[in-house]
Amino acid sequence: MSHPFPLSSFKIGSAAQIATIRSLGKPRVRWSPEKSDVDAGSVTSMPLASVPMSDVVAPSAAPAKVEPPEATERRQRREALVTQRASLQLCEHQFAEATKACKHAIDLVPTKPQEAREQTEALAQAFVDKMIGQQEMCIRLLTEGAGDKASLHAVNVAVISLLMGKTFGLSAAEMVDLGVGSMLHDIGKIELPERVRHREEHFTPAENQFYQEHVAHGVTLAKKMGLKSGATLVIAQHHEHADGSGFPLKLNSDRMTTAARIVSLVNRYDNMCNPHVPSRALTPHEALSLLFAQGKNRYDTAILGAFIKMMGVYPPGSVVQLTDDRYAMVVSVNSTRPLKPRVMVHEPRVSRDEALLLNLECEPRLGIRRSLKPQQLPTESLEYLSPRPRVAYFFEPDLAAVEMAA
């Protein structure tokens, strides 16, 4: 049901619909020549056939009247908008389902730890199944987050960590451990009073010690759940740093697992973008810049470099001004061209509901001049772009790679 079509069996009428079907990740579709508009002499009568999506081409049509350039532009815009909305709708639906499943699993930990483990492993496996394969994935900014803050944070960290794991070539089993550990990295906080679940600068030494104990509580719960060692080590080490300045054991990079080094960085990034107190939130670009400036020793060099490449110099959610002075918001990134993300541009002549994403990689004369805080935007641009108070991410097929192949 995760598609914009009312029926799963229908006549394809445009290239945009084919692009939408491709974006669903289905390897094969069935087609019926008997119900299709084809040249009678080109196919013989035959039952439904199964064909790879790679072989699907736009339906042939009889010669039509040449439409004016303006009409062609409007039609192409409508088709692109349909594809764009379908892709976003699918991402948001899957993200909402993931946050619900994650929250349900976490709620089960105190009373039904084994069942909580099974549900978390199933969710992590579902993520891995979608990511494993030849297809490139990219990070997509969602319109708005759904669910409570804890599950939003857990899914954000899991999604980004798994994409990083794919970049480093982790095995399928290691990816599942990474997914489980990243979703449950803060599980120990359910054992803490609400007032010390989020570290604050004004904490007394005793309160800070109380907060740090959530790691030990998490390991205890992981053992009760029967988590595998790879996932348990992520929970145990997600606050350790490569230079030994973390807690609770002050491990350096050599004593941390690859999965833990990934989650340590991603967890910090998401906490900077989505802090407990929203007024302290950094923009994604600010968070990335600060990690690069202050975290060169704190985080594994290779992992930090890969993270910046994957998230882009301007991560999804960044508000920017383009070189032609228009304002825009980054919605997805192309890891091979970190300075050329996809952006939604404030175009006063176009309704926000019809705003198309602009792929800067396809615009050689257009680039990003600077990153901005939302409050620096003119009022009209602020209302049009509607920067997110909380940043939520999911993954989708890398449409830029598809376009380049085409």
C-alpha positions in Angstrom: 0.0 0.0 0.0 3.0 2.3 0.1 2.4 4.0 -3.2 0.2 6.9 -4.5 -1.9 4.7 -6.9 -5.5 3.7 -5.9 -5.0 0.2 -7.3 -2.1 -2.2 -7.6 -3.2 -3.0 -11.1 -3.6 0.0 -13.5 -2.6 1.4 -16.8 0.7 3.3 -16.9 0.2 6.6 -18.6 3.4 8.6 -18.1 7.1 8.3 -17.5 6.6 9.9 -14.1 4.5 6.9 -13.0 7.3 4.6 -14.1 9.7 6.6 -12.0 7.4 6.4 -9.0 7.1 2.6 -9.4 10.9 2.4 -9.6 11.3 4.4 -6.4 9.3 1.8 -4.5 12.2 -0.6 -4.9 10.2 -3.5 -6.5 12.4 -5.6 -8.7 9.7 -6.9 -11.0 6.2 -5.9 -12.3 3.6 -7.9 -14.3 2.2 -6.4 -17.5 -0.7 -7.5 -19.7 -0.2 -6.9 -23.5 -4.0 -7.7 -24.0 -4.9 -4.6 -22.0 -2.1 -2.3 -23.3 -2.1 0.2 -26.1 0.4 -1.5 -28.4 0.7 -2.1 -32.1 -1.4 -5.1 -32.8 1.3 -6.7 -34.9 4.1 -6.2 -32.3 2.8 -8.8 -29.8 0.9 -11.9 -29.9 -1.9 -12.7 -27.5 -0.3 -13.9 -24.2 -1.1 -14.0 -20.5 0.4 -11.7 -17.9 4.1 -11.5 -18.1 6.7 -10.7 -15.5 9.4 -8.3 -16.5 12.3 -6.6 -14.6 11.8 -3.0 -13.8 15.0 -2.3 -15.7 13.3 -3.3 -18.9 10.3 -1.1 -18.4 10.1 1.8 -20.8 7.5 4.5 -21.4 4.6 3.2 -23.4 4.7 4.0 -27.1 2.1 6.3 -28.4 0.7 7.4 -31.8 2.2 10.6 -33.2 0.7 13.5 -31.3 0.5 17.2 -31.9 3.6 19.1 -31.0 2.7 20.9 -27.8 3.9 24.5 -27.1 7.1 24.8 -25.0 5.0 26.3 -22.1 2.7 23.3 -22.1 5.6 20.9 -22.2 7.2 22.7 -19.2 3.9 22.6 -17.2 3.4 18.9 -18.0 7.0 18.0 -17.0 6.6 20.0 -13.8 3.4 18.1 -12.9 5.0 14.7 -13.6 8.1 15.6 -11.6 5.9 16.9 -8.8 4.0 13.6 -8.7 7.3 11.6 -8.5 8.7 13.9 -5.9 5.6 13.7 -3.6 5.4 9.9 -4.0 9.0 9.5 -2.9 8.5 11.8 0.1 5.2 10.2 1.0 6.8 6.8 1.0 9.7 8.0 3.2 7.4 9.6 5.7 5.1 6.6 5.9 8.1 4.2 6.6 9.6 6.6 9.1 6.3 6.9 11.0 6.0 3.1 11.1 9.6 2.7 12.3 9.2 5.2 15.2 6.0 3.4 16.3 7.7 0.0 16.2 10.7 1.4 18.0 8.7 3.0 20.8 6.6 -0.2 21.2 9.8 -2.3 21.6 11.4 0.1 24.1 8.2 0.1 26.2 8.4 -3.7 26.4 11.9 -3.7 27.8 11.1 -3.6 31.5 8.4 -6.3 31.4 9.1 -8.4 28.4 12.8 -8.0 27.5 12.9 -11.1 25.2 9.9 -9.8 23.1 11.5 -6.3 23.0 14.7 -7.9 21.6 12.8 -9.8 18.9 10.9 -6.7 17.8 14.0 -4.5 17.7 15.9 -7.1 15.8 13.0 -7.4 13.3 13.0 -3.7 12.8 16.8 -3.5 12.3 16.6 -6.4 9.9 13.9 -4.6 7.9 16.2 -1.5 7.6 19.1 -3.7 6.6 17.1 -5.5 3.9 16.2 -2.2 2.4 19.8 -0.9 2.4 21.7 -4.0 1.3 22.3 -4.3 -2.4 23.8 -2.4 -5.3 21.5 0.5 -5.2 22.9 3.7 -3.8 20.9 5.4 -0.9 20.7 9.0 0.2 19.4 10.7 3.3 16.1 12.5 3.0 14.8 15.3 5.2 11.2 14.6 6.2 8.4 17.2 6.3 7.7 16.7 10.0 8.6 14.2 12.7 6.1 11.8 14.1 6.3 10.2 17.6 7.9 11.0 20.9 11.4 12.5 21.1 13.1 9.3 22.3 11.9 7.2 19.4 12.6 10.0 16.9 16.2 10.2 18.2 16.6 6.4 18.2 15.4 6.0 14.6 17.4 9.0 13.4 20.6 7.6 14.9 19.8 4.1 13.5 19.1 5.3 10.0 22.3 7.4 9.7 24.4 4.8 11.5 23.3 2.1 9.1 24.0 4.2 6.1 27.5 4.7 7.5 27.8 1.0 8.2 26.9 0.3 4.5 29.6 2.8 3.5 32.2 0.9 5.5 31.2 -2.4 4.1 29.9 -4.1 7.3 28.5 -7.6 6.8 24.7 -8.2 7.0 25.1 -9.6 10.6 27.2 -6.7 11.7 24.6 -4.3 10.2 21.8 -5.9 12.2 23.9 -5.6 15.4 24.6 -1.9 14.5 20.9 -1.3 13.9 19.8 -2.9 17.2 22.6 -1.2 19.2 21.9 2.2 17.7 18.2 2.0 18.3 18.7 0.9 21.9 21.8 3.0 22.7 20.0 5.1 25.3 17.9 2.3 26.7 19.5 2.7 30.1 17.8 6.1 30.6 14.5 4.4 31.4 16.2 3.5 34.7 16.9 7.2 35.5 14.6 9.9 36.9 13.4 12.3 34.2 15.4 15.2 35.6 18.8 13.6 34.9 18.0 11.9 31.6 19.5 14.8 29.6 22.9 16.2 30.6 22.9 19.9 31.5 25.7 22.3 32.0 24.4 23.1 35.5 24.6 19.5 36.7 26.4 18.9 40.0 29.2 16.3 40.0 26.7 13.9 41.7 24.0 14.5 39.0 26.6 14.1 36.2 27.6 10.8 37.7 24.0 9.8 37.9 23.5 10.6 34.3 26.6 8.7 33.2 25.2 5.6 34.9 22.6 5.2 32.1 25.4 3.4 30.1 25.8 0.7 32.8 22.0 0.4 33.2 21.8 -0.1 29.4 24.3 -2.9 29.4 22.4 -4.6 32.2 19.1 -4.4 30.3 20.9 -5.6 27.1 21.9 -8.7 28.9 18.4 -9.3 30.2 17.2 -8.9 26.6 19.7 -11.4 25.4 21.2 -9.0 22.8 24.2 -10.2 20.8 27.6 -8.9 21.8 27.9 -6.5 18.8 24.8 -4.7 19.8 25.6 -4.7 23.5 29.1 -3.2 22.8 27.4 -0.3 21.0 25.3 0.4 24.1 28.4 0.1 26.3 30.6 2.3 24.2 28.3 5.0 22.6 29.7 7.7 24.9 33.4 6.7 24.5 35.7 8.9 22.4 38.6 8.1 20.1 41.0 10.1 22.3 39.9 8.4 25.5 38.0 11.4 26.8 34.6 9.7 26.9 32.9 7.6 29.6 32.4 5.3 31.4 35.7 3.5 30.7 37.7 6.2 28.8 38.4 3.8 26.0 40.4 5.1 23.0 39.6 4.3 19.4 41.6 1.1 19.3 39.4 -0.5 22.0 36.1 0.5 20.5 34.2 -1.5 17.9 33.6 0.1 14.5 29.8 0.2 15.2 30.4 2.0 18.5 32.6 4.6 16.8 29.9 5.2 14.3 27.1 5.6 16.8 29.3 7.8 19.1 29.6 10.4 16.3 26.0 10.1 14.9 24.5 10.3 18.4 26.4 13.5 19.1 25.3 15.0 15.8 21.6 14.3 16.3 21.8 15.6 19.9 23.2 18.9 18.6 20.4 19.2 16.0 17.6 17.9 18.2 18.5 18.9 21.8 16.2 18.4 24.7 15.7 22.1 24.8 14.7 23.1 21.2 16.0 26.7 21.6 19.5 25.3 21.8 19.3 23.5 18.5 22.1 24.0 16.0 21.4 24.0 12.3 22.6 20.8 10.6 25.4 22.8 8.9 26.4 24.4 12.2 26.5 21.0 13.9 28.6 19.5 11.2 31.0 22.4 11.2 31.4 22.2 15.0 32.0 18.4 14.8 34.7 19.0 12.2 36.3 21.9 14.2 36.2 20.4 17.7 35.9 16.7 17.0 39.0 15.8 15.0 40.6 14.1 18.0 37.4 13.0 19.7 36.1 10.9 16.8 37.7 8.4 14.5 39.2 10.3 11.5 38.0 7.9 8.8 34.5 7.8 10.3 34.3 11.6 10.6 35.5 12.1 7.0 33.0 9.5 5.7 30.2 11.1 7.8 30.9 14.6 6.3 31.0 13.1 2.8 27.7 11.2 3.3 25.8 14.1 5.0 27.2 16.7 2.6 28.8 20.0 3.6 25.2 21.2 3.9 23.2 18.3 5.5 19.5 18.0 4.9 17.7 20.7 6.9 20.3 23.4 6.3 19.0 26.7 5.2 21.1 28.4 2.5 21.4 31.3 0.1 22.2 30.4 -3.4 24.7 32.2 -5.7 21.7 33.9 -7.5 20.6 35.3 -4.1 17.5 33.0 -3.8 16.9 31.3 -0.5 16.5 27.5 -0.2 16.5 24.5 2.2 18.5 21.4 1.6 16.3 18.3 1.4 18.6 15.6 0.3 22.3 15.1 -0.5 24.4 13.6 -3.1 27.4 11.9 -1.4 29.6 12.1 -4.5 29.0 15.9 -4.8 28.7 17.2 -1.2 28.6 20.8 -2.4 25.7 20.1 -4.8 22.7 18.9 -2.8 19.0 18.9 -3.7 17.2 22.0 -2.5 13.7 23.4 -2.2 14.0 27.0 -3.5 11.8 29.9 -2.5 10.1 30.9 -5.7 7.5 33.5 -5.1 5.7 32.8 -8.4 5.3 29.1 -7.5 3.0 27.8 -4.7 4.8 26.1 -1.9 2.6 23.0 -2.5 4.0 22.9 -6.1 7.6 23.7 -5.2 10.0 21.4 -7.0 13.3 20.2 -5.7 16.3 21.6 -7.6 19.3 19.3 -8.1 22.3 21.6 -7.9 24.4 18.9 -9.6 22.5 19.6 -12.8 23.0 23.3 -12.4 26.7 24.0 -13.2 26.2 27.8 -12.9 24.3 27.7 -9.6 25.7 26.9 -6.1 25.5 27.7 -2.4 26.9 31.0 -1.3 26.4 30.6 2.5 24.5 28.8 5.3 22.0 30.7 7.4 20.1 30.4 10.6 16.3 30.3 10.0 15.9 33.7 11.8 18.1 35.3 9.2 15.6 34.6 6.4 13.2 37.2 5.2 9.7 36.6 6.5 8.3 35.5 3.1 11.2 32.9 2.7 10.8 31.7 6.3 7.1 31.0 5.8 7.7 29.4 2.4 10.6 27.1 3.4 9.3 26.4 6.9 12.6 25.1 8.4 12.0 22.2 10.8 12.2 22.8 14.6 13.2 19.1 14.8 15.2 17.4 12.1 14.0 13.9 11.0 15.8 11.8 8.5 15.1 8.6 6.4 16.7 7.0 3.5 15.6 6.6 -0.1 17.1 5.5 -3.5 19.7 8.0 -4.7 17.6 9.7 -7.4 20.7 11.7 -8.5 22.4 8.4 -9.3 19.4 7.2 -11.3 19.3 10.5 -13.2 23.0 10.2 -14.0 22.5 6.6 -15.3 19.6 7.7 -17.4 
